[in-house]
């Protein structure tokens, strides 16, 4: 491997330098030239994105270069960018600052510092450095000019626009002026918009501006996908997206009326198709990064061309983007005929009417017997109405009530949302801005992080905290116990969707036991033939009176890794109090923690089993504002104490075996 890296030192020096206002390295220009210019692929995100293995490989490569030539500014720049891409921001900043000391006033340094501060949401600093980079090289990359700077400034004023002023796009054009105002503006340049997507594919507003331009060019399929992509990226002005999509659908409906044999589907149908396509594009990128990693592991040069050639050899399928909004009425999405579907509907309706007439008396008796709970889940698991299943914003929620407490559990994510012992206030905190829409995770309560905690150790493009919190769980069983407690069990099993993310056979069970305490048992079972390694967390959000009147006991003298300080190991001295952002992994501890809440005059006890790591987290002011599903002042009323298998507290489970992690919560005065 070392010989391969040494050989690539020579190659890397021959690659032309990039002046991109996104990350600037010797290899990024060569990569960018290989990124597809196909607009639909750009919109959907189906183009080559470097993965974690590549940037780790860059760290090795640049370490060799700097070993030979410590003053090599280009190598140090590439190293800094690798740290940035791996989200090791403090190390990246140190490298950029060293470059500025050794070789001040470089375009790349200021451009890359702008990207770094954008990543950390320090937009004023980001704008300052991007402005300096443009003073050094006014045209920016390929004449992109100030587009990146405009993006930074737009991000910086989003919250002000929400509260105080008319919303404008990142080019300064009011959304209310309509798509024509955007298309007519001299600031709009389609090539620049596409280049900005390549530079920062996660910036939602560039898709809105591109969508406006495509709408005026009557490229409705592309425009609709651009707006859907902006929505998928949580654009802050969703009302504007809704009206623009409605306008396109109206045009499609008019066209369908004017053209015999054509139909226009509903907005829901269109959105589902495009979201499925976005998922296919994500899978393609995951395949790209997988094959990139295989090339690096095999000491082969991971150029975009060699990666795509390897994917071709492996017969990786390209996503197919079909017409979403207007198609001939002689076919439906499953290939049948519209006329046949109509007749089938008539026949079906007639059969239903007959069945209702025949079974009327039986149905009435059944409804009376079930006391209005004729849902299959209620019939099978309801325990005579002690557990009631209902819909909440299209998600299924189980309400568990007994002589000790009331609890609520959402089947999406296996997510405990509420625990309220009789005579006590709510124990768990839920964000008032939480999104109850699959497949998004729910903010608050007890998210199940599994099979890894935080970022995936090898592939940071995979979902943070794993996939269990984004999946629909099934009810496995329910039971009333002799002591009045209720046991409610959910299960998640592997399938095609999980194999795309984590190629292992498993069964994950969450036993929820509701009494005077809340006991959560997360059981990981290996149902395959090879060992599996799992981490995870019961990421519990506790409701508190006021963060300044809370202390946490139980971890005095324990070591912790400070995730806000490059994972430096530190030692806890006394009780924990919160006066700023806190994100710590306490290691080698099985201790019970106690939250002392002076305002609510109570103590919350958090005991655990099968866990030797505990996470304490509060986002504080700035991070709370940056999270779209977190109410701005919510940090004052919540505190996370998480029972985890994190850092090196991972578990190897042999075939047929299991690991059990347990968290028990109770309230005292």
HELIX and SHEET records of a PDB file:
HELIX    1   1 UNK A    2  UNK A   14  1                                  13    
HELIX    2   2 UNK A   28  UNK A   34  1                                   7    
HELIX    3   3 UNK A   39  UNK A   44  1                                   6    
HELIX    4   4 UNK A   52  UNK A   68  1                                  17    
HELIX    5   5 UNK A   73  UNK A   85  1                                  13    
HELIX    6   6 UNK A   89  UNK A  102  1                                  14    
HELIX    7   7 UNK A  107  UNK A  119  1                                  13    
HELIX    8   8 UNK A  123  UNK A  136  1                                  14    
HELIX    9   9 UNK A  141  UNK A  143  5                                   3    
HELIX   10  10 UNK A  147  UNK A  156  1                                  10    
HELIX   11  11 UNK A  158  UNK A  164  1                                   7    
HELIX   12  12 UNK A  175  UNK A  177  5                                   3    
HELIX   13  13 UNK A  179  UNK A  184  1                                   6    
HELIX   14  14 UNK A  190  UNK A  199  1                                  10    
HELIX   15  15 UNK A  204  UNK A  216  1                                  13    
HELIX   16  16 UNK A  220  UNK A  232  1                                  13    
HELIX   17  17 UNK A  238  UNK A  258  1                                  21    
HELIX   18  18 UNK A  267  UNK A  297  1                                  31    
HELIX   19  19 UNK A  304  UNK A  313  1                                  10    
HELIX   20  20 UNK A  338  UNK A  358  1                                  21    
HELIX   21  21 UNK A  360  UNK A  369  1                                  10    
HELIX   22  22 UNK A  376  UNK A  381  1                                   6    
HELIX   23  23 UNK A  468  UNK A  470  5                                   3    
HELIX   24  24 UNK A  496  UNK A  501  1                                   6    
HELIX   25  25 UNK A  547  UNK A  549  5                                   3    
HELIX   26  26 UNK A  620  UNK A  626  1                                   7    
HELIX   27  27 UNK A  634  UNK A  637  5                                   4    
SHEET    1   A 2 UNK A 262  UNK A 263  0                                        
SHEET    2   A 2 UNK A 327  UNK A 328 -1                                        
SHEET    1   B 4 UNK A 387  UNK A 392  0                                        
SHEET    2   B 4 UNK A 395  UNK A 401 -1                                        
SHEET    3   B 4 UNK A 405  UNK A 410 -1                                        
SHEET    4   B 4 UNK A 415  UNK A 421 -1                                        
SHEET    1   C 7 UNK A 446  UNK A 449  0                                        
SHEET    2   C 7 UNK A 536  UNK A 543 -1                                        
SHEET    3   C 7 UNK A 638  UNK A 645 -1                                        
SHEET    4   C 7 UNK A 613  UNK A 618 -1                                        
SHEET    5   C 7 UNK A 582  UNK A 587 -1                                        
SHEET    6   C 7 UNK A 559  UNK A 562 -1                                        
SHEET    7   C 7 UNK A 568  UNK A 571 -1                                        
SHEET    1   D 9 UNK A 474  UNK A 480  0                                        
SHEET    2   D 9 UNK A 486  UNK A 493 -1                                        
SHEET    3   D 9 UNK A 506  UNK A 514 -1                                        
SHEET    4   D 9 UNK A 518  UNK A 526 -1                                        
SHEET    5   D 9 UNK A 658  UNK A 668 -1                                        
SHEET    6   D 9 UNK A 602  UNK A 609 -1                                        
SHEET    7   D 9 UNK A 593  UNK A 597 -1                                        
SHEET    8   D 9 UNK A 550  UNK A 553 -1                                        
SHEET    9   D 9 UNK A 576  UNK A 577 -1                                        
SHEET    1   E 2 UNK A 532  UNK A 534  0                                        
SHEET    2   E 2 UNK A 651  UNK A 653 -1                                        
END                                                                             
